C-alpha cells in the first residue's frame, strides 16, 4: 500500500519579499518531498502566503492601496521565486482564498460548539509585528516582544478567547509520547519548558481593525491572524470540503511542518491545541531550523549584506546554491552564509569529488571500451565491500532524512562518492588495461563505476535535480530522473551490456578564486581635500631654498627667533615663532631650509620679517623643513 507524505512550509508574510531564510525553508521542503517520492511515497507539498492582519492593513493604506490589492501584488513574487529555485510544490495557498475562509469558519464553529471559545475582555501588551498579545511574564527589555524585540502597545478590547489552557496536559502528554514530534530536540525542550510555565487562554478575535476573516458567531470581530494562518495546513488538503482527500493526506498520512525557529511556539503550542479541540490528528513532525547570518554578521538592509537568492544562483548556479544551503549547516542550527564557504563546497564537494568521479569514469570507459557497456563478470572482495557500503548508505540516508537531517544525509552520500574515487585508485584500471587477460576484470571495475554514478545521481537528485539529470544523460539515460525510485537502484548489475554511454562534459566547473593582491601602499581614492586651492593659486607662492646665515633670539620675546638668510640673490631677515623648539638657535646656522619669499614684509616685536620659514608639526613639535646640503641656494620649489 502506498504511503502518503504531506510536507508544508510556513505561509510567508506578504509584507516582505522572499529572502534566503524563506528560500532555505522552501528548498528544504522541496528536497524532502523529492526524496520521499524516490522512496515511493504519494507526496503532497504545500507552500503559500499569509495575507491578513493589522500590519498588512497598515502597509496597504500607507501605499494607497486596498489590502487585497497589496496582497495580490505580493503573492506572485513568492510564486515566481519558487519557480526560479526549481521548487515543485503541489499547491500554493493564499489565506484570502474562499476555500481558506470556509475552512477557518468550520474550525471556529467546531471549537465554539465544543465550548472551547468564550467572550471576554483583553487588556494587555500587544505586538503588532508578531500580531500577538504578550503576557507580562514574557515581556523583555522593559516593554519589548520576546520574539521580535519590538516595542509593545497597550491594548484594551472586547475579545473571544480559546481555552488553550484546557489542553496543556494533553499536549505535554503527546510530546512525551512522541519524541520526534518537535525537532530538533533543543526546540522540543524549549517548548516543554514554555508549556510548564502555564498556558494561558488565547485571544482569537480582533475588533480594532477590519482586514481579516469575520467570525460568524461574533459580529464585528475578525479572526486572530495566527488562528487564521495555521488553519491553512488543513485547508489545502480538504478539511472544509473533501473528507476523502483529508483522510488520505492528513489523517492517514505522515504530516511534516518545516519552519523557522522564531515561530516554533505558534506551531508547537497553539496549533496542536487547536487541533485537539477540533478533534483532528496532530501533525507528525514540527521541524524548526535556525537563522542565517552573512559573513559572520546579522543580515540587514542597512549593512547591505542581505543574501539575495537569485543573485547567488546567477553567480554559482541553482543546484550549487541548493546544495550549499542544506550541506553547510545542520538543519536546526544557525548558519553563516559566506562566499568562501560556497566556493569551497563547489570546488571540493561538487567539482573535485562528484565531478571528478564522473569525468574520470566516462573518460576511461570510452578510452578502454568505446561508447558501449561491455560485459564483465570477474568480481573481487573489494566489489563486495562497495556493494555493502551502498546498502549501508541507503539505510543511513533514510534514517537521517526521517529526522530531516539534510546535511547528515549528504555526508553519507559523499562518503560513498569518496569511496568510489578511492576505488579507482585501488583497482587501477590503467594497469589492468595493459594485460589482455585482465580485460574482463577491467570491464567489471568500469561497470561498477558507471553503475555507482547511476545510483549516486538518484541519491543527489532531491538536492540537485538538474545536475542529477545531467549525470544520467551523460551515462546515456534519457528518462526523467524525477521519476526514479530508490527501490530500482538497490541492486547491482542493472545496466545491460550494449547500453550506449552519452557525451561527457563538466557539470561542476571549478571556481577560480581571484587572489587579492594587496598594494604595498594603497592610494586612498576617496581622499577629501581640506581647503582646496587650484594649481594657479599655488603657483603664486614663491618657495625657495635658503641658507641660514645667522640665528638669534628676538629681545623681549620667548617665542620668536630672527634669522638672516641667503635666498640666492639677497640677504634678508625672517622672524619665526619657533624659539620653544630650538633652545640653541646658533646650531641651525649653515643649514638649508625652505622659505616663502614673496610674502608682504611685516614687523614683529620691532623686527622686520621678509618671508616665512616652512616647518612641519608632529605630536605638537615644530621642526624646520631641512633640505639636502647639495641643493643650490635659491632653487625654486614647484
Wavefront OBJ file of the C-alpha trace (Angstrom):
o trace
v 0.000 0.000 0.000
v 1.362 3.429 -0.978
v 2.326 5.633 1.935
v 1.178 9.255 1.983
v 3.516 12.110 2.879
v 2.423 15.717 3.355
v 5.031 18.460 3.831
v 4.454 22.178 4.361
v 6.427 25.377 4.662
v 5.047 28.207 6.777
v 2.895 30.538 4.729
v 5.098 33.562 4.144
v 4.033 37.012 5.228
v 3.318 39.277 2.252
v 4.780 42.430 3.795
v 8.291 41.476 2.669
v 9.945 39.862 -0.338
v 11.214 36.261 -0.206
v 14.773 36.084 1.167
v 17.434 33.493 1.921
v 15.584 32.360 5.087
v 12.323 31.639 3.282
v 14.279 30.138 0.363
v 16.053 27.817 2.831
v 12.794 26.515 4.292
v 11.192 26.070 0.879
v 14.210 24.317 -0.665
v 14.331 22.002 2.373
v 10.650 21.155 1.899
v 11.259 20.568 -1.806
v 14.175 18.239 -1.044
v 12.245 16.097 1.447
v 9.273 15.962 -0.936
v 11.504 14.801 -3.786
v 13.263 12.289 -1.533
v 10.003 10.768 -0.352
v 8.959 10.366 -3.989
v 12.136 8.368 -4.660
v 11.056 6.171 -1.720
v 7.703 5.504 -3.394
v 5.520 7.806 -1.288
v 2.477 9.652 -2.593
v 3.675 13.173 -1.775
v 1.813 16.452 -1.339
v 3.841 19.638 -0.895
v 2.245 22.923 0.196
v 3.530 26.480 0.460
v 1.763 29.831 0.264
v 1.267 33.322 1.664
v -0.180 34.749 4.880
v -2.268 37.772 3.821
v -4.392 39.011 6.731
v -3.663 41.112 9.798
v -3.123 44.615 11.076
v 0.337 45.006 9.533
v -0.994 44.248 6.063
v -3.876 46.697 6.540
v -1.490 49.450 7.686
v 1.044 48.801 4.909
v -1.631 48.803 2.200
v -3.039 52.086 3.496
v 0.433 53.653 3.502
v 0.875 52.624 -0.123
v -2.527 53.978 -1.172
v -3.873 50.504 -1.907
v -6.579 48.246 -0.524
v -5.278 45.262 1.472
v -6.446 42.914 -1.288
v -4.632 44.935 -3.947
v -1.480 44.870 -1.855
v -1.587 41.114 -1.269
v -2.441 40.498 -4.938
v 0.745 42.363 -5.874
v 2.946 40.471 -3.393
v 1.870 36.811 -3.639
v 3.144 36.402 -7.236
v 6.648 37.382 -6.079
v 6.798 34.244 -3.965
v 5.353 32.071 -6.724
v 7.946 33.364 -9.182
v 10.835 32.940 -6.744
v 9.951 29.294 -6.031
v 9.675 28.598 -9.747
v 13.162 30.011 -10.311
v 14.550 27.887 -7.448
v 13.085 24.737 -9.088
v 10.577 24.216 -6.278
v 7.946 21.638 -7.262
v 5.122 22.404 -4.811
v 1.742 20.787 -5.463
v -0.284 23.689 -4.094
v 0.135 27.361 -3.274
v -2.392 28.626 -0.760
v -3.353 32.229 -0.082
v -5.302 32.972 3.078
v -7.529 35.382 1.165
v -8.914 32.491 -0.931
v -12.535 31.458 -0.441
v -11.605 27.826 0.336
v -9.494 29.000 3.244
v -12.148 31.338 4.638
v -14.576 28.401 4.686
v -12.050 26.149 6.458
v -11.411 28.808 9.130
v -15.169 29.236 9.615
v -15.511 25.458 10.050
v -12.763 25.028 12.661
v -14.027 28.090 14.587
v -17.563 26.706 14.625
v -16.311 23.272 15.737
v -14.264 24.701 18.614
v -17.104 27.122 19.535
v -19.701 24.346 19.670
v -17.375 22.294 21.857
v -17.450 25.130 24.394
v -13.787 25.993 23.955
v -14.410 29.630 22.950
v -15.824 32.248 25.287
v -16.353 36.014 25.265
v -14.241 38.260 27.483
v -12.130 41.366 27.509
v -8.429 41.648 26.946
v -6.232 44.315 28.390
v -2.554 43.919 27.943
v 0.506 44.321 25.807
v 0.294 43.594 22.101
v 2.994 43.117 19.434
v 1.805 44.441 16.087
v 4.762 42.846 14.288
v 4.017 39.324 15.587
v 0.277 40.041 15.816
v 0.089 38.534 19.280
v -0.664 39.536 22.862
v 2.295 39.110 25.192
v 1.729 38.102 28.845
v 3.543 40.290 31.363
v 5.828 37.437 32.424
v 7.148 37.133 28.858
v 7.903 40.828 28.233
v 11.632 41.522 27.739
v 13.802 44.639 27.934
v 11.158 46.687 29.722
v 8.417 46.688 27.115
v 9.532 44.536 24.189
v 8.297 41.394 22.441
v 10.248 38.225 23.392
v 10.157 37.012 19.764
v 10.928 40.044 17.575
v 12.227 42.504 20.181
v 9.964 45.356 19.044
v 8.109 47.786 21.309
v 4.740 46.558 22.609
v 1.475 48.524 22.553
v -1.019 48.641 25.396
v -4.393 47.400 24.099
v -7.803 47.025 25.716
v -10.609 45.436 23.721
v -13.503 43.002 23.807
v -12.285 39.618 22.624
v -13.218 35.982 22.215
v -10.859 33.543 23.880
v -9.839 29.982 23.039
v -9.492 27.733 26.109
v -5.909 26.791 25.307
v -5.118 26.212 28.982
v -7.545 23.272 28.880
v -5.159 21.344 26.602
v -1.900 21.919 28.458
v -1.677 18.438 29.991
v -2.856 16.674 26.829
v -0.217 18.483 24.782
v 2.576 17.676 27.236
v 1.482 14.023 27.193
v 1.557 13.951 23.381
v 5.040 15.493 23.249
v 6.275 12.983 25.816
v 4.836 10.019 23.893
v 6.130 11.224 20.505
v 9.864 12.054 20.848
v 10.138 13.258 17.233
v 7.040 15.476 17.364
v 9.235 18.589 17.750
v 12.676 18.613 16.123
v 15.473 19.281 16.814
v 15.451 18.187 20.447
v 16.657 21.601 21.637
v 13.414 23.152 20.329
v 11.407 20.354 21.946
v 12.935 21.155 25.335
v 12.266 24.862 24.818
v 8.583 24.212 24.063
v 8.150 21.870 27.047
v 9.701 24.453 29.355
v 7.369 27.138 27.988
v 4.238 24.998 28.423
v 5.156 24.121 32.007
v 5.151 27.829 32.880
v 1.379 27.571 32.386
v -0.620 28.067 29.198
v -3.000 30.998 29.145
v -6.209 31.168 27.139
v -5.675 32.703 23.720
v -7.424 35.796 22.401
v -8.609 34.714 18.927
v -10.592 37.741 17.744
v -9.921 41.385 16.938
v -12.314 44.318 16.568
v -9.917 47.267 16.263
v -9.192 46.725 12.561
v -11.024 45.110 9.645
v -8.616 43.099 7.489
v -9.309 39.509 8.455
v -11.843 36.662 8.269
v -15.155 37.565 10.009
v -16.298 35.298 12.854
v -19.845 34.024 12.293
v -20.799 33.834 15.962
v -19.081 37.121 16.899
v -20.478 40.074 14.905
v -17.926 42.867 14.488
v -14.974 40.559 15.208
v -12.415 39.135 12.812
v -10.214 36.074 13.348
v -6.864 36.449 15.078
v -4.270 36.112 12.319
v -2.491 33.071 13.792
v -5.734 31.124 14.265
v -6.418 32.003 10.631
v -2.923 31.308 9.267
v -2.288 27.959 10.962
v -5.525 26.570 9.564
v -4.043 26.767 6.047
v -2.359 23.398 6.562
v -5.690 21.588 6.704
v -7.475 23.876 4.236
v -5.189 22.703 1.422
v -5.955 19.011 1.943
v -9.738 19.207 2.033
v -10.672 19.833 5.677
v -13.543 22.059 4.639
v -14.979 20.159 1.670
v -13.194 16.891 0.793
v -13.335 14.234 3.505
v -11.698 11.561 1.342
v -8.720 13.740 0.459
v -8.386 14.909 4.064
v -8.362 11.332 5.339
v -5.699 10.397 2.803
v -3.383 13.363 3.210
v -3.790 14.284 6.866
v -5.487 11.633 8.970
v -3.758 8.634 7.374
v -0.644 10.334 6.066
v 2.661 11.461 7.546
v 2.414 15.226 8.119
v 5.566 17.338 8.482
v 5.722 21.109 9.072
v 9.009 22.916 8.299
v 9.500 26.406 9.738
v 11.943 28.891 11.236
v 12.727 28.731 14.947
v 11.115 32.139 15.566
v 7.609 30.711 15.012
v 8.053 27.317 16.669
v 5.818 28.183 19.667
v 2.861 29.060 17.453
v 3.208 25.745 15.616
v 4.093 23.543 18.564
v 1.622 25.006 21.102
v -1.279 26.980 19.582
v -1.726 24.744 16.527
v -1.763 21.388 18.388
v -4.224 22.803 20.954
v -6.492 23.979 18.131
v -6.402 20.502 16.585
v -7.002 18.760 19.922
v -10.099 20.895 20.415
v -11.294 20.311 16.845
v -10.792 16.552 17.111
v -8.181 16.475 14.347
v -4.989 14.396 14.367
v -1.841 16.321 15.284
v 0.983 16.647 12.710
v 3.701 14.007 12.959
v 6.674 16.352 12.999
v 7.227 20.057 13.567
v 10.786 20.825 12.475
v 12.328 24.231 13.196
v 15.519 25.419 11.519
v 17.900 28.157 12.596
v 18.721 31.586 11.192
v 21.327 32.614 8.645
v 23.961 35.278 9.134
v 26.058 36.718 6.296
v 29.862 36.630 6.531
v 29.513 36.355 10.306
v 27.094 39.274 10.734
v 23.341 39.519 11.124
v 21.736 40.343 7.796
v 20.272 43.815 7.460
v 19.433 46.150 4.605
v 21.327 48.971 6.282
v 24.522 46.876 6.267
v 23.884 45.834 2.671
v 24.687 42.195 3.492
v 21.301 40.578 2.817
v 21.759 37.419 0.731
v 19.564 37.638 -2.381
v 18.851 34.058 -3.562
v 18.590 34.815 -7.272
v 21.821 36.812 -7.242
v 23.610 33.829 -5.666
v 22.064 31.496 -8.239
v 23.319 33.772 -11.030
v 26.851 33.592 -9.571
v 27.140 29.908 -8.683
v 24.296 28.020 -10.354
v 20.981 26.856 -8.920
v 21.997 23.369 -7.831
v 25.188 24.607 -6.183
v 23.121 27.134 -4.209
v 20.599 24.461 -3.146
v 23.403 22.061 -2.214
v 25.295 24.634 -0.148
v 22.276 25.689 1.913
v 21.477 22.143 3.001
v 25.038 20.813 3.237
v 26.715 23.675 5.085
v 24.722 23.601 8.318
v 22.826 21.011 10.338
v 19.113 21.680 9.870
v 18.022 23.240 13.140
v 21.260 25.112 13.847
v 22.085 28.673 12.842
v 24.291 29.010 9.778
v 26.620 31.559 8.230
v 26.388 32.235 4.513
v 29.828 33.092 3.170
v 31.343 33.445 -0.286
v 34.347 31.417 0.824
v 32.053 28.653 2.104
v 30.090 28.444 -1.146
v 33.221 28.326 -3.317
v 34.849 25.713 -1.064
v 31.789 23.462 -1.284
v 31.592 23.837 -5.062
v 35.287 23.158 -5.654
v 35.728 20.431 -3.054
v 32.453 18.501 -2.955
v 30.998 19.114 -6.394
v 33.964 19.627 -8.730
v 36.684 17.543 -7.022
v 34.598 14.686 -5.616
v 31.464 14.125 -7.695
v 32.555 15.885 -10.879
v 35.945 14.197 -10.877
v 34.382 10.756 -10.371
v 32.076 11.286 -13.343
v 34.774 12.711 -15.632
v 37.362 10.030 -14.818
v 34.877 7.200 -15.204
v 33.488 8.272 -18.576
v 36.925 9.241 -19.865
v 38.432 5.861 -19.047
v 35.433 3.850 -20.217
v 35.444 5.453 -23.644
v 39.211 5.132 -23.902
v 39.234 1.429 -22.976
v 35.951 0.160 -24.481
v 34.361 2.905 -26.565
v 30.788 4.148 -26.113
v 29.091 0.861 -25.194
v 28.913 -1.034 -21.925
v 30.716 -4.378 -22.198
v 30.041 -7.489 -20.147
v 32.162 -8.008 -17.049
v 31.957 -10.842 -14.534
v 35.219 -11.150 -12.596
v 34.457 -9.886 -9.102
v 36.801 -9.437 -6.165
v 36.286 -8.753 -2.474
v 36.621 -5.004 -2.972
v 33.473 -5.060 -5.134
v 31.514 -6.728 -2.336
v 32.750 -4.000 0.017
v 31.354 -1.369 -2.347
v 28.000 -3.125 -2.587
v 27.778 -3.469 1.188
v 28.671 0.205 1.655
v 25.956 1.251 -0.790
v 23.345 -0.767 1.106
v 24.513 0.873 4.337
v 24.427 4.278 2.654
v 20.782 3.856 1.648
v 19.832 2.929 5.221
v 21.856 5.789 6.739
v 20.424 8.351 4.322
v 16.877 7.225 5.041
v 17.468 7.372 8.785
v 18.828 10.929 8.506
v 16.048 12.070 6.187
v 13.402 10.676 8.527
v 14.560 13.309 11.029
v 15.085 15.987 8.349
v 18.861 15.899 8.893
v 19.722 17.002 5.372
v 23.393 17.746 5.978
v 23.938 14.378 7.635
v 22.246 12.569 4.742
v 24.583 14.348 2.309
v 27.568 13.337 4.435
v 26.631 9.666 3.934
v 26.191 10.159 0.184
v 29.571 11.894 -0.081
v 31.214 9.171 1.933
v 30.120 6.767 -0.800
v 31.305 9.165 -3.536
v 34.717 9.432 -1.864
v 34.882 5.644 -1.581
v 34.268 5.299 -5.326
v 37.071 7.755 -6.087
v 39.321 5.655 -3.874
v 38.051 2.517 -5.658
v 39.537 3.856 -8.903
v 42.933 4.301 -7.261
v 42.769 0.857 -5.646
v 41.703 -1.083 -8.766
v 43.990 0.895 -11.123
v 42.168 0.447 -14.452
v 45.179 1.955 -16.275
v 47.234 -1.064 -15.150
v 44.507 -3.606 -15.900
v 44.154 -2.383 -19.495
v 47.766 -3.335 -20.231
v 47.075 -7.036 -19.518
v 44.801 -8.738 -22.056
v 43.965 -11.481 -19.519
v 42.564 -8.803 -17.177
v 40.133 -7.384 -19.732
v 37.048 -8.922 -18.111
v 38.150 -7.692 -14.696
v 38.656 -4.213 -16.203
v 35.102 -4.329 -17.574
v 33.775 -5.276 -14.122
v 35.637 -2.391 -12.473
v 34.444 0.126 -15.047
v 30.852 -1.155 -14.841
v 30.920 -0.801 -11.051
v 31.942 2.819 -11.515
v 29.266 3.594 -14.120
v 26.600 1.935 -12.022
v 27.682 3.725 -8.864
v 27.236 7.056 -10.678
v 23.801 5.954 -11.871
v 22.846 5.310 -8.239
v 24.546 8.452 -6.905
v 22.546 10.574 -9.367
v 19.313 9.244 -7.871
v 20.522 9.929 -4.328
v 21.520 13.533 -5.064
v 18.505 14.271 -7.288
v 16.331 15.687 -4.458
v 19.036 18.265 -3.720
v 20.329 18.909 -7.241
v 17.671 17.748 -9.720
v 19.134 19.444 -12.794
v 22.672 18.180 -12.159
v 21.419 14.675 -11.384
v 19.573 14.647 -14.706
v 22.772 15.712 -16.495
v 24.680 12.837 -14.854
v 22.061 10.384 -16.083
v 22.173 11.910 -19.560
v 25.971 11.605 -19.692
v 25.625 7.983 -18.658
v 23.260 7.511 -21.588
v 19.924 7.523 -19.739
v 17.303 9.951 -21.054
v 14.477 9.036 -18.675
v 13.194 11.681 -16.250
v 15.237 11.233 -13.071
v 12.418 12.818 -11.053
v 10.522 9.565 -11.575
v 13.403 7.405 -10.342
v 12.846 5.143 -7.330
v 15.447 4.081 -4.769
v 13.954 0.586 -4.893
v 15.018 0.260 -8.531
v 18.673 1.092 -7.844
v 19.241 -1.004 -4.719
v 20.700 -3.956 -6.618
v 23.732 -4.124 -8.907
v 24.342 -5.257 -12.489
v 21.268 -3.361 -13.675
v 22.925 -1.687 -16.678
v 22.974 -4.207 -19.548
v 25.851 -4.830 -21.939
v 25.352 -2.852 -25.119
v 23.981 0.207 -23.328
v 25.409 3.293 -25.029
v 27.047 6.000 -22.935
v 26.376 9.695 -23.566
v 28.730 12.581 -24.073
v 30.872 13.756 -21.172
v 31.023 17.460 -20.332
v 31.951 19.084 -16.992
v 28.848 19.656 -14.844
v 30.585 21.353 -11.934
v 33.347 23.662 -13.203
v 35.771 24.808 -10.556
v 35.586 28.414 -9.449
v 38.980 30.043 -9.619
v 39.356 32.376 -6.685
v 40.973 35.636 -7.642
v 43.641 36.235 -5.040
v 43.606 39.794 -3.882
v 46.988 41.387 -4.449
v 47.301 43.925 -1.700
v 49.029 47.117 -2.738
v 52.082 47.883 -0.712
v 50.968 51.489 -0.404
v 47.288 51.659 -1.357
v 46.004 55.002 -2.585
v 43.026 56.491 -0.795
v 40.743 57.098 -3.768
v 38.135 58.692 -1.527
v 40.564 61.262 -0.161
v 38.842 64.505 0.802
v 40.946 67.663 0.288
v 40.675 70.234 3.059
v 40.750 73.907 1.995
v 41.489 73.035 -1.643
v 43.345 75.502 -3.898
v 43.922 75.496 -7.638
v 47.291 74.946 -9.258
v 47.197 78.584 -10.349
v 46.770 79.699 -6.762
v 49.677 77.511 -5.669
v 51.805 78.958 -8.476
v 51.612 82.386 -6.858
v 53.524 81.113 -3.801
v 57.306 81.525 -4.274
v 59.095 78.889 -2.180
v 62.897 78.919 -2.273
v 65.787 77.035 -0.747
v 67.541 79.436 1.641
v 70.642 79.107 3.772
v 70.572 80.205 7.400
v 73.481 82.604 7.922
v 72.700 83.878 11.445
v 70.226 82.828 14.120
v 69.387 84.734 17.306
v 66.589 85.385 19.785
v 64.304 88.445 19.497
v 64.727 90.634 22.553
v 61.637 90.701 24.781
v 60.107 87.542 23.270
v 60.321 83.938 24.407
v 58.695 82.680 21.186
v 60.481 84.443 18.329
v 63.805 83.783 16.603
v 65.286 86.008 13.915
v 67.318 84.642 11.024
v 69.484 86.237 8.369
v 69.154 84.091 5.265
v 70.677 83.921 1.803
v 67.953 83.411 -0.842
v 70.413 83.173 -3.718
v 70.036 86.826 -4.691
v 69.727 88.792 -1.469
v 70.374 88.636 2.231
v 67.042 89.033 4.053
v 65.707 88.726 7.611
v 62.939 86.334 8.562
v 61.313 86.135 12.027
v 59.851 82.765 13.067
v 57.933 81.662 16.216
v 59.976 78.538 16.865
v 62.146 79.580 19.825
v 60.478 76.984 22.080
v 61.702 74.164 19.863
v 65.210 75.420 19.229
v 66.744 76.477 22.594
v 70.188 76.730 20.925
v 69.337 78.557 17.666
v 73.010 79.031 16.733
v 73.092 75.285 15.925
v 70.889 75.992 12.885
v 73.458 78.200 11.191
v 74.616 76.735 7.879
v 71.508 74.586 7.316
v 69.454 74.863 4.151
v 65.709 75.174 4.698
v 62.591 76.209 2.773
v 61.117 79.701 2.890
v 58.245 81.599 1.278
v 59.930 84.665 -0.157
v 57.035 86.617 -1.740
v 55.052 87.474 1.387
v 54.483 91.136 2.211
v 57.062 92.252 4.818
v 55.798 92.680 8.415
v 57.248 93.903 11.696
v 57.158 91.578 14.694
v 58.301 92.848 18.128
v 60.156 95.644 16.358
v 61.972 93.262 13.975
v 61.466 93.236 10.185
v 60.351 89.894 8.712
v 60.727 89.469 4.936
v 59.342 85.963 4.454
v 58.321 82.782 6.272
v 60.304 79.655 7.063
v 58.422 76.397 6.363
v 58.115 73.896 9.181
v 56.346 70.631 9.969
v 54.276 69.777 13.029
v 54.251 66.337 14.572
v 52.940 65.489 18.019
v 52.840 69.192 18.823
v 56.527 69.628 17.943
v 57.522 72.164 15.289
v 60.538 71.410 13.099
v 62.035 73.372 10.190
v 61.921 71.614 6.824
v 65.574 70.968 6.123
v 66.943 70.432 2.605
v 69.921 68.364 1.459
v 73.124 70.423 1.532
v 73.807 69.628 -2.151
v 70.707 71.580 -3.291
v 71.633 75.042 -4.645
v 70.564 78.059 -2.571
v 67.791 79.981 -4.331
v 66.324 76.872 -6.039
v 62.590 77.304 -6.542
v 60.194 74.641 -5.229
v 57.490 73.660 -7.716
l 1 2 3 4 5 6 7 8 9 10 11 12 13 14 15 16 17 18 19 20 21 22 23 24 25 26 27 28 29 30 31 32 33 34 35 36 37 38 39 40 41 42 43 44 45 46 47 48 49 50 51 52 53 54 55 56 57 58 59 60 61 62 63 64 65 66 67 68 69 70 71 72 73 74 75 76 77 78 79 80 81 82 83 84 85 86 87 88 89 90 91 92 93 94 95 96 97 98 99 100 101 102 103 104 105 106 107 108 109 110 111 112 113 114 115 116 117 118 119 120 121 122 123 124 125 126 127 128 129 130 131 132 133 134 135 136 137 138 139 140 141 142 143 144 145 146 147 148 149 150 151 152 153 154 155 156 157 158 159 160 161 162 163 164 165 166 167 168 169 170 171 172 173 174 175 176 177 178 179 180 181 182 183 184 185 186 187 188 189 190 191 192 193 194 195 196 197 198 199 200 201 202 203 204 205 206 207 208 209 210 211 212 213 214 215 216 217 218 219 220 221 222 223 224 225 226 227 228 229 230 231 232 233 234 235 236 237 238 239 240 241 242 243 244 245 246 247 248 249 250 251 252 253 254 255 256 257 258 259 260 261 262 263 264 265 266 267 268 269 270 271 272 273 274 275 276 277 278 279 280 281 282 283 284 285 286 287 288 289 290 291 292 293 294 295 296 297 298 299 300 301 302 303 304 305 306 307 308 309 310 311 312 313 314 315 316 317 318 319 320 321 322 323 324 325 326 327 328 329 330 331 332 333 334 335 336 337 338 339 340 341 342 343 344 345 346 347 348 349 350 351 352 353 354 355 356 357 358 359 360 361 362 363 364 365 366 367 368 369 370 371 372 373 374 375 376 377 378 379 380 381 382 383 384 385 386 387 388 389 390 391 392 393 394 395 396 397 398 399 400 401 402 403 404 405 406 407 408 409 410 411 412 413 414 415 416 417 418 419 420 421 422 423 424 425 426 427 428 429 430 431 432 433 434 435 436 437 438 439 440 441 442 443 444 445 446 447 448 449 450 451 452 453 454 455 456 457 458 459 460 461 462 463 464 465 466 467 468 469 470 471 472 473 474 475 476 477 478 479 480 481 482 483 484 485 486 487 488 489 490 491 492 493 494 495 496 497 498 499 500 501 502 503 504 505 506 507 508 509 510 511 512 513 514 515 516 517 518 519 520 521 522 523 524 525 526 527 528 529 530 531 532 533 534 535 536 537 538 539 540 541 542 543 544 545 546 547 548 549 550 551 552 553 554 555 556 557 558 559 560 561 562 563 564 565 566 567 568 569 570 571 572 573 574 575 576 577 578 579 580 581 582 583 584 585 586 587 588 589 590 591 592 593 594 595 596 597 598 599 600 601 602 603 604 605 606 607 608 609 610 611 612 613 614 615 616 617 618 619 620 621 622 623 624 625 626 627 628 629 630 631 632 633 634 635 636 637 638
